[in-house]
Amino acid sequence: MIEKRNIPISLPVTGEEEWMAVKEPFMTGWLTSGPKVREFEEAFARRHQVKYALAVTSATTALHLALVALEIGPGDEVIVPAFTWVSTANVVIHQGAKVVFCDIDPTTFNIDPKKIVDKITSNTKAIMAVHLFGLCADIDAIKAVAPNIPIIEDGACAAGAAYKGVPAGGLGIMGCFSFHPRKSVTTGEGGMITTNDDVLGEKLGILRNHGASISEEQRHHGGRPYILPDFDVCGYNYRMTDLQGAVGVVQLSKLDQFINERAQWASFYKKELASLDWIQCPEFTEDYSHGWQSFVLLIDESKSPFSRNEIMEKLQEMGVSTRPGTHAVHMLKFYSEKYNIKPEDFPGAQIANDFSMSIPLHNRMTKDDFEYVVTCLKNIQ
């Protein structure tokens, strides 16, 4: 009988280095968006090979800014994968536009490019390409079926990921990232929006700062800090703090190390679980560099000894935390009622909703932890 362990689904790796980094903003007194945020943005832009990286309060506000920057509003439509976190769709509603759901490929959990064609109308103004769990969407296939429609990357899970050698964030017209504690690197809450477009880069910087023509840092360090900036547009307060930026600088320096460690243990999972014919592990080609935010299985209940939910319950009793991959947004009450959608209208998303299961994969896990998770899964029979 193996000794019971308690393994959370995710834990951020933070410690003395992050703690000390926060000291500088406290000592200088510059706590709002300033030099540390700028340092974080510059490092993030270099790592993801993009011209502009603008730190914001969350991936949700990044996605919202992307829609605002493209001037998407009432009467417009945005194509959104039916299996994703709810904020991917919510920001479209916030702009008064229509969410047009598209089914996903349950093998990758990402939007199915073949299903996009039938969703395009004259009102389609953008496609949300979600890089779910750290695996980039098939951008070339999306562009092939929708060559003239802007692609907004929802890369909330995909810091450090890449597609055909191009990092996430530079694959579409804009990319949006999350630094929530369940992500590979974290600032507590926080996000980043990226682009290579000069016009959008300037526009996003203004929109996130109330619509001010210059940033607070520029004004305070300028020759006339007592003169308020002009406000040419109606913007938002989506600024990241320098406390978060300081943590982000440290965390980002560890991103590749974190991903490499997770990739090694993901390979371990795939090898060790190959004997369980009721589990489908993540599969992808060499075109993709996975970010490994999560390791999400698909349970085949026609072969499994128990249902997905029963398996999750049994693992919980053994001390192994699990979660569904995420939810099928079209099955949530608000969206199913708003658009009169049935679960079976998007069968791939329904499968992912009902049978996906995320198992622990994070950088605080030990070799014994990973072996324990595998042992527990093998003991379910």
C-alpha positions as CSV (number, residue, x, y, z in Angstrom):
1,M,0.0,0.0,0.0
2,I,1.5,3.3,-1.1
3,E,1.5,6.3,1.3
4,K,-1.2,8.8,0.4
5,R,0.1,12.2,-0.9
6,N,-1.8,15.4,-1.5
7,I,-1.1,16.9,-4.9
8,P,-2.9,20.1,-5.9
9,I,-3.9,20.7,-9.5
10,S,-1.5,23.6,-9.7
11,L,0.9,25.7,-7.6
12,P,2.9,28.8,-8.7
13,V,6.6,28.7,-8.1
14,T,7.4,31.9,-6.2
15,G,9.9,32.6,-3.5
16,E,12.7,34.8,-2.2
17,E,13.6,36.2,-5.6
18,E,10.0,37.4,-6.3
19,W,9.7,38.7,-2.7
20,M,12.9,40.8,-3.1
21,A,11.8,42.1,-6.5
22,V,8.7,43.6,-5.0
23,K,10.9,45.5,-2.5
24,E,12.2,48.0,-5.1
25,P,8.8,49.5,-6.0
26,F,7.9,49.8,-2.3
27,M,11.2,51.6,-1.6
28,T,11.0,54.0,-4.6
29,G,7.3,54.7,-4.0
30,W,6.4,54.0,-7.6
31,L,3.7,51.4,-7.2
32,T,1.5,52.0,-10.2
33,S,2.4,51.2,-13.8
34,G,6.0,52.5,-14.4
35,P,9.6,51.3,-14.9
36,K,9.1,47.7,-13.7
37,V,6.1,47.2,-15.9
38,R,8.1,48.6,-18.8
39,E,10.9,46.3,-18.1
40,F,8.5,43.3,-18.0
41,E,6.9,44.4,-21.3
42,E,10.3,44.7,-23.0
43,A,11.4,41.3,-21.8
44,F,8.1,39.7,-22.8
45,A,8.3,41.3,-26.3
46,R,11.9,40.0,-26.8
47,R,10.9,36.5,-25.7
48,H,7.9,36.3,-27.9
49,Q,9.5,38.1,-30.9
50,V,6.9,40.9,-31.1
51,K,7.2,44.6,-31.6
52,Y,4.8,45.6,-28.8
53,A,3.9,44.0,-25.5
54,L,1.6,46.0,-23.2
55,A,0.9,44.8,-19.7
56,V,-2.7,44.9,-18.5
57,T,-4.8,43.7,-15.6
58,S,-5.8,40.2,-17.0
59,A,-6.1,38.2,-20.2
60,T,-9.8,39.2,-20.2
61,T,-9.0,42.9,-20.3
62,A,-6.4,42.1,-23.0
63,L,-9.1,40.4,-25.1
64,H,-11.5,43.3,-24.5
65,L,-8.9,45.8,-25.6
66,A,-8.2,43.8,-28.8
67,L,-11.9,44.0,-29.7
68,V,-12.0,47.7,-28.9
69,A,-8.9,48.4,-30.9
70,L,-10.5,46.7,-33.9
71,E,-13.7,48.8,-33.3
72,I,-15.9,45.8,-33.0
73,G,-19.3,46.6,-31.7
74,P,-23.1,46.1,-32.3
75,G,-24.0,44.3,-35.5
76,D,-20.5,42.6,-35.7
77,E,-19.8,38.9,-35.2
78,V,-16.8,37.2,-33.7
79,I,-16.1,33.5,-34.1
80,V,-15.2,31.8,-30.8
81,P,-14.4,28.2,-30.1
82,A,-17.2,26.5,-28.2
83,F,-14.8,25.0,-25.7
84,T,-12.8,27.7,-23.9
85,W,-12.9,29.7,-20.7
86,V,-16.0,31.9,-20.6
87,S,-14.2,35.2,-20.9
88,T,-13.3,34.5,-24.5
89,A,-16.9,34.9,-25.3
90,N,-17.8,37.4,-22.6
91,V,-15.7,40.2,-24.0
92,V,-17.6,39.9,-27.3
93,I,-20.9,40.4,-25.4
94,H,-19.3,43.4,-23.5
95,Q,-18.8,45.1,-26.9
96,G,-22.4,44.5,-28.0
97,A,-21.3,42.1,-30.7
98,K,-22.5,38.6,-31.4
99,V,-20.7,35.4,-30.4
100,V,-20.6,32.9,-33.2
101,F,-19.5,29.6,-31.7
102,C,-17.4,27.1,-33.7
103,D,-16.8,23.5,-32.8
104,I,-13.4,22.2,-31.7
105,D,-11.3,19.2,-32.5
106,P,-11.4,17.1,-29.3
107,T,-8.0,15.7,-30.1
108,T,-6.3,19.1,-29.7
109,F,-9.1,20.9,-27.8
110,N,-8.6,23.8,-30.2
111,I,-10.9,25.4,-32.8
112,D,-11.5,23.1,-35.9
113,P,-10.5,25.2,-38.9
114,K,-12.7,23.0,-41.2
115,K,-15.8,24.2,-39.2
116,I,-15.0,27.9,-39.5
117,V,-16.0,28.3,-43.1
118,D,-19.7,27.8,-42.4
119,K,-19.6,30.4,-39.6
120,I,-18.3,33.3,-41.7
121,T,-20.7,36.0,-42.8
122,S,-20.4,39.5,-44.0
123,N,-20.6,40.6,-40.4
124,T,-17.6,38.5,-39.2
125,K,-15.0,40.9,-37.9
126,A,-12.6,38.6,-36.0
127,I,-11.8,35.0,-35.1
128,M,-10.7,34.2,-31.5
129,A,-8.0,31.5,-31.9
130,V,-7.6,30.0,-28.5
131,H,-4.3,28.2,-27.7
132,L,-5.9,26.0,-25.2
133,F,-3.8,24.5,-22.4
134,G,-0.7,25.8,-24.1
135,L,-1.1,24.2,-27.5
136,C,-1.3,26.8,-30.3
137,A,-4.2,26.7,-32.7
138,D,-3.5,25.7,-36.3
139,I,-3.1,29.3,-37.5
140,D,-2.1,28.4,-41.1
141,A,-5.3,26.3,-41.5
142,I,-7.4,29.1,-40.0
143,K,-5.8,31.7,-42.3
144,A,-6.4,29.4,-45.3
145,V,-10.2,29.3,-44.7
146,A,-10.5,32.9,-43.5
147,P,-7.7,34.8,-45.2
148,N,-9.1,38.3,-44.7
149,I,-10.4,38.1,-41.2
150,P,-8.3,39.3,-38.2
151,I,-7.1,36.6,-35.8
152,I,-7.0,37.5,-32.2
153,E,-4.9,35.0,-30.3
154,D,-6.3,34.0,-26.9
155,G,-3.0,32.8,-25.6
156,A,-4.0,33.0,-21.9
157,C,-2.4,29.5,-21.4
158,A,0.3,29.9,-24.0
159,A,3.2,32.0,-22.7
160,G,6.3,30.5,-24.3
161,A,4.4,28.3,-26.8
162,A,5.1,28.4,-30.5
163,Y,3.7,27.3,-33.9
164,K,6.1,26.5,-36.7
165,G,8.8,28.3,-34.9
166,V,6.8,31.5,-34.4
167,P,6.0,32.3,-30.7
168,A,2.5,32.8,-29.6
169,G,1.5,36.4,-29.6
170,G,2.9,37.1,-33.1
171,L,0.7,34.6,-35.0
172,G,-2.4,36.8,-35.3
173,I,-3.0,40.5,-35.4
174,M,-2.9,40.6,-31.6
175,G,-2.2,38.1,-28.8
176,C,-3.5,38.1,-25.3
177,F,-1.9,36.4,-22.3
178,S,-2.7,35.6,-18.7
179,F,-0.5,35.6,-15.6
180,H,-3.1,34.0,-13.3
181,P,-1.5,31.7,-10.7
182,R,-2.5,28.6,-12.7
183,K,-0.4,29.7,-15.6
184,S,3.2,28.7,-16.1
185,V,4.4,32.2,-15.0
186,T,2.4,34.5,-12.7
187,T,2.0,38.0,-11.4
188,G,-1.0,37.0,-9.2
189,E,-3.5,38.5,-11.6
190,G,-2.4,40.3,-14.8
191,G,-2.1,40.0,-18.5
192,M,-0.3,41.1,-21.7
193,I,-1.4,42.1,-25.1
194,T,1.0,41.8,-28.1
195,T,1.1,43.1,-31.6
196,N,3.4,43.8,-34.5
197,D,1.2,46.5,-35.9
198,D,2.4,50.1,-35.2
199,V,-1.1,51.7,-35.3
200,L,-2.6,49.1,-32.9
201,G,0.4,49.2,-30.6
202,E,-0.1,53.0,-30.1
203,K,-3.8,52.6,-29.9
204,L,-3.7,49.9,-27.2
205,G,-1.3,51.9,-25.1
206,I,-3.7,54.8,-25.0
207,L,-6.8,52.7,-24.5
208,R,-5.5,50.9,-21.4
209,N,-4.6,54.2,-19.7
210,H,-8.1,55.9,-19.7
211,G,-7.5,57.2,-23.2
212,A,-4.6,59.5,-22.1
213,S,-2.3,60.8,-24.8
214,I,0.8,59.9,-22.7
215,S,1.4,57.5,-19.8
216,E,1.6,58.6,-16.1
217,E,5.3,57.8,-16.1
218,Q,5.9,60.0,-19.2
219,R,4.0,62.8,-17.6
220,H,5.7,62.7,-14.2
221,H,9.2,62.5,-15.7
222,G,8.5,65.1,-18.4
223,G,9.2,68.8,-18.2
224,R,5.7,69.8,-17.1
225,P,4.4,67.1,-14.8
226,Y,1.7,69.5,-13.5
227,I,-0.1,69.6,-16.9
228,L,-2.7,66.8,-17.4
229,P,-2.6,65.0,-20.7
230,D,-5.3,65.3,-23.2
231,F,-7.9,62.5,-23.7
232,D,-8.8,62.0,-27.3
233,V,-10.6,58.7,-26.8
234,C,-12.8,57.1,-24.1
235,G,-10.4,54.5,-22.6
236,Y,-10.1,52.1,-19.6
237,N,-8.0,51.7,-16.5
238,Y,-6.4,48.4,-17.4
239,R,-2.9,49.2,-16.2
240,M,-0.7,46.6,-14.4
241,T,1.0,47.8,-11.3
242,D,4.8,48.0,-10.8
243,L,4.5,45.5,-8.0
244,Q,3.2,42.9,-10.5
245,G,5.7,44.0,-13.1
246,A,8.6,43.4,-10.7
247,V,7.3,39.9,-10.1
248,G,6.7,39.4,-13.8
249,V,10.3,40.2,-14.7
250,V,11.6,37.5,-12.3
251,Q,9.0,35.0,-13.4
252,L,9.6,35.5,-17.1
253,S,13.3,34.8,-16.6
254,K,12.2,31.3,-15.5
255,L,9.6,30.7,-18.2
256,D,11.7,28.4,-20.4
257,Q,13.0,26.4,-17.5
258,F,9.5,25.9,-16.3
259,I,8.2,24.8,-19.7
260,N,11.2,22.4,-20.2
261,E,10.5,20.8,-16.9
262,R,6.8,20.4,-17.6
263,A,7.6,19.0,-21.1
264,Q,9.8,16.3,-19.6
265,W,7.1,15.3,-17.1
266,A,4.4,15.5,-19.8
267,S,6.5,12.9,-21.7
268,F,6.7,10.8,-18.6
269,Y,2.9,10.9,-18.3
270,K,2.4,9.9,-21.9
271,K,4.8,7.0,-21.6
272,E,3.5,5.7,-18.3
273,L,-0.2,6.1,-19.2
274,A,0.0,4.5,-22.7
275,S,-1.0,1.2,-21.3
276,L,-4.4,2.6,-20.2
277,D,-6.6,2.3,-23.3
278,W,-9.3,4.4,-21.7
279,I,-7.1,7.5,-21.6
280,Q,-6.3,9.7,-24.6
281,C,-3.2,11.9,-23.9
282,P,-2.4,15.1,-25.7
283,E,-1.1,14.6,-29.2
284,F,0.5,17.1,-31.6
285,T,3.1,17.3,-34.4
286,E,6.6,18.8,-34.5
287,D,5.0,22.0,-35.8
288,Y,4.0,22.9,-32.3
289,S,6.0,23.8,-29.2
290,H,3.6,23.2,-26.4
291,G,3.5,25.6,-23.5
292,W,2.2,22.9,-21.1
293,Q,0.0,25.1,-18.9
294,S,-2.0,22.0,-18.2
295,F,-1.9,18.3,-19.0
296,V,-5.4,17.4,-20.1
297,L,-6.6,13.8,-20.8
298,L,-9.7,12.6,-22.6
299,I,-11.5,9.8,-20.8
300,D,-13.1,7.1,-23.1
301,E,-16.0,6.0,-21.0
302,S,-16.8,3.1,-23.3
303,K,-13.5,1.6,-22.1
304,S,-12.9,3.2,-18.7
305,P,-13.8,1.3,-15.5
306,F,-15.8,4.3,-14.2
307,S,-17.2,7.6,-15.6
308,R,-15.0,10.7,-15.8
309,N,-16.6,12.2,-12.7
310,E,-16.3,9.0,-10.7
311,I,-12.6,8.8,-11.7
312,M,-12.1,12.4,-10.6
313,E,-13.8,11.6,-7.3
314,K,-11.6,8.5,-6.7
315,L,-8.5,10.5,-7.4
316,Q,-9.6,13.2,-5.0
317,E,-10.0,10.6,-2.3
318,M,-6.4,9.5,-3.1
319,G,-5.1,13.0,-2.7
320,V,-4.8,13.8,-6.4
321,S,-6.6,17.0,-7.5
322,T,-8.1,17.1,-11.0
323,R,-10.4,19.4,-12.9
324,P,-12.4,19.2,-16.2
325,G,-10.2,20.8,-18.9
326,T,-12.5,23.8,-19.0
327,H,-16.1,24.2,-20.0
328,A,-18.1,24.2,-23.3
329,V,-19.3,27.8,-23.2
330,H,-22.3,27.1,-25.4
331,M,-23.6,24.7,-22.7
332,L,-23.5,27.4,-20.0
333,K,-26.9,28.8,-19.1
334,F,-26.3,32.4,-20.3
335,Y,-25.2,31.4,-23.7
336,S,-27.5,28.4,-24.3
337,E,-30.5,30.6,-23.5
338,K,-29.2,33.7,-25.3
339,Y,-28.6,31.9,-28.6
340,N,-31.0,28.9,-28.1
341,I,-28.1,26.4,-28.4
342,K,-28.3,22.7,-27.5
343,P,-25.3,20.8,-26.1
344,E,-25.2,18.5,-29.2
345,D,-25.0,21.5,-31.6
346,F,-21.2,21.4,-31.0
347,P,-20.4,17.7,-30.5
348,G,-16.6,18.1,-30.2
349,A,-17.0,20.7,-27.5
350,Q,-19.6,18.6,-25.8
351,I,-17.2,15.6,-25.7
352,A,-14.4,17.8,-24.3
353,N,-16.8,19.3,-21.7
354,D,-18.0,15.9,-20.5
355,F,-14.9,13.8,-20.8
356,S,-11.8,16.0,-20.4
357,M,-9.7,15.7,-17.2
358,S,-6.7,17.8,-16.2
359,I,-4.2,16.1,-13.9
360,P,-1.5,17.9,-11.9
361,L,1.4,19.3,-13.9
362,H,3.4,22.1,-12.2
363,N,6.9,23.0,-11.2
364,R,6.5,22.3,-7.5
365,M,5.9,18.6,-8.1
366,T,8.6,16.1,-7.3
367,K,9.4,12.9,-9.1
368,D,7.5,11.0,-6.3
369,D,4.5,13.2,-7.0
370,F,4.4,12.4,-10.7
371,E,4.9,8.7,-10.0
372,Y,2.1,8.8,-7.4
373,V,-0.3,10.4,-9.9
374,V,0.4,7.6,-12.4
375,T,0.1,4.9,-9.8
376,C,-3.3,6.2,-8.7
377,L,-4.6,6.3,-12.2
378,K,-3.3,2.7,-12.8
379,N,-5.0,1.6,-9.6
380,I,-8.4,2.7,-10.8
381,Q,-10.1,-0.5,-12.0
